[in-house]
Every structure is written in C-alpha cells, then in structure tokens.
Amino acid sequence: MILSRKAQTITESATLAISSKAKKMKSEGIDVVDFGVGEPDFDTPEHIKAAAIDAIKEGYTKYTPATGIPQLKQAIANKLQRDNALSYKPSDIVVSNGAKHALFNAFYAILNPGDEVIMPAPCWVSYPELVKLADGVPVMVSADESNAFKTSADVLRKYINGRTKAILINSPNNPTGTVYAEEELKAIADLACEYDLVVVSDEIYEKLIYDDAKHVSIASFNDDIKARTIVINGVSKTYAMTGWRIGYSASNEEIASIIGNVQSQATSNPNSIAQYAALAALQGTQQPVTIMVEEFKKRRDYICQRINGIEGLSCMKPTGAFYVMMNISQYTGQKINGCDIMGSIDFAQMLLDKVHVAVVPGEPFGDDRFVRLSYATSIEQIEKGLARIEQCLK
C-alpha cells in the first residue's frame, strides 16, 4: 500500500511531543517540571467563559458562516484599526480554528508547487511543515543570538530568487521572544514590495511585550505592503484561550476569498460557541491581559537571572512572548550523567529522563545550540526546574 508521500515528509511537532511525554510522566505520578508548554498558565477570564455559557443557553450551537460570525469579524476589524492602524472590512477577515489553521489556510492560498517561503530561524517548528503541506519549500535563514535572533532586509535579499513567493515574519517571536523594531520591519516591507512578494505576518504574541519594546504590524506602513500582507492573529495567547481554537487572518479581498473557499471545504466554520467567547474577549475588559503581562515580566526577569547564574548556561533576555532560548553549546560533545550530549535533542532527553524537567530542543526550531524554556508557569516551578538543571549539570 502506497500512502501519501507528502504527508510522510511531515514531522511531529517537537513542542507537542515533549508536552505529551511530560503529561504521560505526570499521569504516572512523576513530579515533572514542564518548561515545554506554549500556553499561558492563567485561566480564561470569567467574562469570556460566561459569554460561552450564555451562547449555549441561547442556542448558538449551530453552523455559522464558514468564515465566522459577522459580529466577531467586525470586532476583529475594529481591533486591527484600534491597535494596529489597519483598516480592513469584515469580508477581509477569516476566522479559523486557531492561528495555526489560519497559517495553513494562508500558505494554501498563496503557494504553488515549488514556491519558496523565506523564514528567519530559529522559528516556530510548525512553519516549515505548514509550508511543505501546501507544496511549498521552506527556506530558513539563520538569525544569530548576537543580533538578538533577528535578520535584516540585506540578509533576506541574498535568498530571494525566481521561486521566492513569500517572507514569513513572526514578531514577537516564538521561540526567541525577540521583537522587531519599526525600522527593521520597514526595510523588510520595502524589500517585499520591491520583489513583489507576499508577507505572512504572525502576530499572535503581539500583546505580550515587555520593557520599551513596541509591537508594529508590518502591514501598517503603506497601502502597497498592506495589500501583499496576510496578518495572522488570534485569542489563544492574549486571553489564555488556547483550547478554544480561535484564530484569524486579515488580507486583501482576493486572498481572503480564496482562504474562505479553502476553509469552507476543509473544515467549515470554527466552533460557534468559541466564536462568541472570542467576541467577548475582544470587546470586554482588557485588565486580565495587563495583569498576565505584568506577571510574565516578573517571571522573565527571574528566569533569565537564574539561567545566567548557572555555570555553562546563558540566555538573552527576550522582549516579547513567554519563551527564553537557553544556550547549551558549552555542553555539546560532553558526557553528562552517562549521556552523550551531541546536541539539543540529547540535552532535552537527558533532562527529562534524569531530573524530570521538560524543555524543547532547539534543533527543530533551526538552532541546535539552544533549548527553549517557557516561563508560562509559576515562579516556584521555575525555581524548582532550574535547581534540578543546575544539579544535573554539576
């Protein structure tokens, strides 16, 4: 029996694989400190949950339009205007089953077989696989820690050829937490316009910003870049709604129409009840977001100070999201606790097996010198986990 060759090239998500193994160990009674999870540890705010309960009671449990209920699409358009200075019509918005689904739809809408998508690395592990699912070719451009894991328009220019279709930008970034400055994004926007490229801008972490960093949507500079940008966002990270699975894309009318047609055939509408919850999230009080960001900043400061105090480890202090990339390169090629450490996968496996600490290897993100830690967990868990890591390395 010959199965799909394309499907067989797709690898399992490294983040979900680590999380799954950690959860299995926990279910067996093992005390695991999990730095692998990519979701806020806060509960969904009460007014959002109440809106979902009301939606059930009022009978909003049937099919909705495939691209989302009109009220939610209008609320998203209002949010983009208010927060990002972007003017979109509700017909330019497609509400999907999470931001990952919105990304899948975007690549499916713009790519033909062999089209290349340039993406700075380290990058989220699903980006290359989503591009391959749409018959595209991911082109990963290394962004070094010495430059805060950021690339530049000058570097990206070297990778553009006749097959290049799009540039993928993720700011604030997963896994590095880096945030691109306005002038850096403007240069990339000009490059995309010069070469007639599409920009896919994943802005799912836009509200998780610290210090003096500022989120700027690359689509906001002028009409030309806006017309060629697909903005990806959602409610998962900002409102602690990962399990509700509501994301969205905003794009020009032609792209939005294709995305809508693809989604109508693939999945139909996203969950009706979750749409009403997302509506409440966007229209209701934003105070829970402020509280969550303040707590994440405290955790970020603590985890970075603690990592940089452990011999042989180091990290850059991120200005967005809730991840830190821990540099483990000094331990590559060594034997620790009977384990040969040839790279980040070996290092992560050792920590999980020996001291029951779950981290995500950097190799699937595009840089084997690092492992990713999420600080979307309590200070107490962070301290426990790093104490175990320090003891393990000693």
N, C-alpha and C positions, 0 to 999 in steps of 0.2 A: 504494500500500500504506500503510495507516494502522497505525503502531506504537503502543505504549503511551505515552499522553500523560503518565502519571505518571512512568514511567521516564525520559522525555526531560527532565523537570524536575530530575533528579538530576545534580549536577555531579561532576566527577572530584575525588578527594581532592587538595588542593593539596600536602600533605606528600609523598604518594606520587609526584605528578607531578614535583616538584622532585628527589626522590631518584632517580627514573627517569632524568631528564635528566642528573643528575650522574654516575650509573653509566655511562650511554652515553658521556659525555665521557671518563671514566676508561678505558673499554674501547678508546677511540681513542688512548690514550696521553697524554691531557692530565692534568696534575697538578692535580686538583681538591681543595680543602679543603671537606669536606661537613659543614656545620652543620645540615643538614636532617633527619638521621636521628633517628627516635624510638625507638631501641632501645639498650640497653647495648652497649658495645663489648667487654665481657667475654665469655669463652666460658662455655657452660653447664657448671656444676661436674661434676667427673668422676663422682661417685657417682650423679648423675642420669642421665648418659649410660650408665653401667654398668647401671643399672636397666632402661633401654630395651633394651639389648643382651640382658640376661637375659630380658626379656619376649619378645623374638623367639625366642630359643633354646628357651624353654619353651612356645612355640606360642600365645602370647596375641595372635594376629593375626586373630582372627575378629570378627564382630559382638559388641558389648556391648549391655547395656540402653541404650535411646535417651538416657536422661538421665545416663548414666555408670555406671561400675562401683561396686558398693556400698562397697568399701574406700576409694575416693577420696572418695565423698560423705561417708562417716563422718569421714575425715581433714579434710575441709573444715569439717564441723560442729565438730570438735574445735578447729580453728584459730580459727574465729569465736568460740567460747566462751573460748578461752585469750587471744586477742589483743584481742578487741573486746567481751567481756562480752555476747555474743549467743547465745542458746540456740535452736538450730534442729535439727530432726530431719533425717536423711538424705533423707527424702521431700520436704523443703522446698528441697533443693538440686538444681539442674540444671547439669550440666557441659556446656559448649558449645565450639564451635570458636573459641576466643578470646573476650576480653571484648567485642569489637565485636559478635560474634554474640550474646552474652548481652544486650547492649543492644538489638539488633534484636528479639530474642525478647520482651524486656520491653515495648517500645513496641507491638509487635504484639499483645501480650496485653491491654494496658490501654486502647488508643486506639480510638475510633470516628471516622468521618469528621468533620472539623471540630474535634475536640478540640484544645485548646491546651496546649502544654508550655512553661513559663517556664524560661529558662536564662540565667544571668549570662554576659555576654560581656566580654572575649574568652573564647571557649570552643573546644573541640576541633572541627575542621572537619566531622567526621562526624555530630555531634549533630543539627544541623538536617536533614541529608539522611536520617538514620535515622528521624526523626520524620515527615518527608514520605512516606517509603516505607510507613509504617504509616497513611497518610491523615490524619495529624495536622498541626497548624500550629505551627511553632516561633516562640516569642516571645522575642526576645533583649533582655535588659535590660543596658544598658551599666554596667560596673563600672570606675571610673576608677583610673588609676595612683596618684593622690593618696590613695586609700583602699586601697592595696595590691591593687588589682584585685578587691576584694570588694564584694558588695552586702549589703543588710540586709533583715530582715523588713519594716521600714517601707517600703522602696522596693518590694519584691516585692508588697506588699499593693495598691499602686496598679495593678498589672497583672492582678489577679485579677478575672474576670467569670464569667458563667454558662457559658462554654465552657471554662474552665480545668479541666484534668484532673490535671495533674502539675507538680511542680517538679523540675528536674534540678540536682543538686549534684555537683560534681567537686572533691574536696579530698583530697590535694594536687592542684593544678590543672595541666592542660595547656591553654594554653601558658604561663601566667604563673608557675607554681611557687608560687603563694600557698597558704596553709593556713588554713582557717577555725578560729577559736578555739571552744572548747566553748560559751561563752555565745552566740556568734553562731549556731552551729548549733542551740542550744536554742530560740532565738527563732524560727528558721525552722521548726523542728519544731512548735512551738506554733501557728504560722500555718497549717501544713498540716493539723493536727488541727482547727483552728477552721473551716476551709473544706472539710473532708472531701476533701482532695487526696492523691494518691499522690506519694511522693517516690522518685525514681530516684537512688540514691547511687553514683556511680562512684568506687571506692576503689582503683583499680588501682595507684596510686603510693604506697600507704599506708606502705610500709617506707622510702621514700626521703625522709627527714625530717632536717633539719639544725638546729643551734643548740638553742634551747629550745622549738622547735615540737613539738606533740604531735598525733598523729592521733586523732580521735574519730569513731566511726561515728554518724551522726545517728540510726540505728535503736536506739541503746543507751539512750536516755533513759527510756523507759517503754513499756508494752505497746501503747498506742494508736499511737504513732509507729512502733513496730516492725511492727505489723500492716499499716500502709499504706506501708511502705518496701520497695523492691526493692534489695538490696545487690548491686553488681556488682564482681567482682574477678577475679583470675587469677594465673598464674605468670609471665607474659611479662616484666614489668619487674623484679620482685623477684629472679628466679632466672636472668635472661638467657636466657629461653626463648621469645623472640618467634616463632621459626619453628615451635615445637612446637604452637602454636594450642590452648591450653587456658585457657579462662576459665570463670566460673561465676556463677550468680545464686543468691541466697537470699531467699526471700519467704514470705508466708503460704501455707497449703496450697492455697487456691483458685487463686491466681495461679500458683504453681509447677505445678499440674496443667495449667493452660492452656498455660504455657510448654513443658512437656514434650510436650503433644499437638502443638503447633506444630512443635517441633523434630523430633518423630518423623516427621512428614510431609515436612518441608523437607529435612533432612539426615541423619536417623537419628543414630547415635551419633558423638561425636568420635573421633578417631584412637585406636585401642585401645592402641598402644604408647606414645603420648604420655601417655595416662592413667596408665600405670604409672610413667612418668618423673615426672609431677606428684606422684604418691603419694610417691615417694622425696624429692622436693623439700620437701614439707610435713612429712614425718616424719624427715628426716635432719638433719645438722648445718646450723646457720644461720650458721656462721662465714664462708662466702663472701659472704653478704649484708652482714655487718658490714664486711668488707674493701672491698666495692664502694662502700658508702655513704661510708666514710671517704675514698676516692679521689674520689668525686663532689664531696664538700665542698671538697676542695683545688682541684679544677677550677673549682667555682663561685666560690670566693673570687678565684681568679686572673682568670677571665674578666670578672667584674664590675669588679674594679680596673682591668683593661686597657681595657674599654669606656668607663668613666667618665673615663679619661685621654685619650680621643680627642676633639678639638675638634668640637663639634656633635652628639655622641652621648651618650647616658646610659642607665642602666638601674637598676631596682630590684633589690636582692639578694633572690632567692627563698629560701623556707624549705622547699621540697619539690620533688619530681620532678627532672628534669635539663635544664630549659629556662630561658632568660632572654629577656625581651622587651626588645629594643633600640629606644629611642626615636629615630626618624629625622626627626621633624617639622621640625627646623630646615633640612632639605634639601629639603622639599617645595616645589615651584614653582621649583626651580633647574635649571640645565643643568650636568651633570657628565659629563666625558669625552664630550661630544657627545650625551648622553642627557638628554631632558627628564624630570625626576622629578616626576610628578604624584601619586604615592602609593607604597605599599609594593610593589606588583607591579613597577612600573618600577624601583624601587631594587634589588629582588632580581634582576631580569633583568640590570640593569647589572652587578652584582657577579659574576654567573655568566659573562656574556659577556666582560667586560673584565679581570677578575682571577681568574676561575675559583674563586670562593667561592660555595658554595650555602647560602642562608638561605631561610626560608619567609616569604612576605609575610604581614603581619598582617591584610590585608583579609578573607580567608576566615575568619579567627578572629573577626572582628567589630570590629577597630580598625585602621584604615588608617595610623595614626601610628607603627606598630611593625613590626619584623620579628622572627621568632623564631629564636634560635640554640640548638641542642642542645649541651650540653657532655659528651655521651656519646662523647667522643673524647679523644685524648691531649693533654696539656699542650703538647707540641711542635706538634701540628696546630692547637690553639687559638691559639698564638702566631703561627704562620705565617699563619693565616687573618686574624687581626686586624691583623697588619702589612700584609697586602695591602689590607684595607679602608681602613686609615688612609692608605696611599699613594694609593689610588684617589680618596679624598675630597680629598686635597691637590692 
